[in-house]
Every structure is written in structure tokens, then in C-alpha cells.
Amino acid sequence: MPLLPEARMVLDASGTWKLYVLTGYEPRDWPVHSFGRVSPVPDVLERVAALAALGYAVRGGIEWKWDTTSGPRRRPFAKISVRPLTAPVVVPPVGGAA
């Protein structure tokens, strides 16, 4: 599984669920979506919709891997590999009979 881009959904220090996409740039540049709540935990459909709004889609399967942050204030988070959404390229036909 490629490392980046990767989406992570974490129970933020503010106490609400946030989803962000690690893009390899500075964290201040990462696309972010706040779910604005603690419970219920955002389900897979909500996460996919939030990713789409940020311009990303899940790469491969839809299974999110759960873990916890390190340190004294451990917080749960989920992660999954994503890819940027792109518009399909339409190539007009060349030549041919009229």
C-alpha cells in the first residue's frame, strides 16, 4: 500500500472527528474535513463523501485500518490509502468516415 496520499480520520484534540489527507506537503496544506461530533463515529459512507468533497477517492478496498496515536494522550484513528479524483479525459475521434 503506497504511503501517500493517505487519509486519516482522528478524534481531534477538540474532541470531534476530523478527516484529513496527508499529501506530503506541510500539515497546514493538508485538505481537512470536520465531522463536528464525537458520536456516532462517522461511518464508511460519510468518510467516502467527505473524501470526495476534498477531491479524493479510496484506492483499492474500502477497509480502514484502526490504530491509536502514541504518547500519554492516546487517541484512536483510522487510515486508508487514497488517490486524487480526476475528470475523465475525453479524446475526440480523429479521421474516420462521415
C-alpha positions, 0 to 999 in steps of 0.5 A, spaced: 500 500 500 503 506 497 504 511 503 501 517 500 496 520 499 493 517 505 487 519 509 486 519 516 480 520 520 482 522 528 478 524 534 481 531 534 484 534 540 477 538 540 474 532 541 470 531 534 472 527 528 476 530 523 478 527 516 484 529 513 489 527 507 496 527 508 499 529 501 506 530 503 506 537 503 506 541 510 500 539 515 497 546 514 496 544 506 493 538 508 485 538 505 481 537 512 474 535 513 470 536 520 465 531 522 463 536 528 461 530 533 464 525 537 458 520 536 456 516 532 463 515 529 462 517 522 461 511 518 464 508 511 459 512 507 460 519 510 468 518 510 467 516 502 463 523 501 467 527 505 473 524 501 470 526 495 468 533 497 476 534 498 477 531 491 479 524 493 477 517 492 479 510 496 484 506 492 483 499 492 478 496 498 474 500 502 477 497 509 480 502 514 485 500 518 484 502 526 490 504 530 491 509 536 496 515 536 502 514 541 504 518 547 500 519 554 494 522 550 492 516 546 487 517 541 484 512 536 484 513 528 483 510 522 487 510 515 486 508 508 490 509 502 487 514 497 488 517 490 486 524 487 479 524 483 480 526 476 475 528 470 475 523 465 479 525 459 475 525 453 479 524 446 475 526 440 475 521 434 480 523 429 479 521 421 474 516 420 468 516 415 462 521 415 
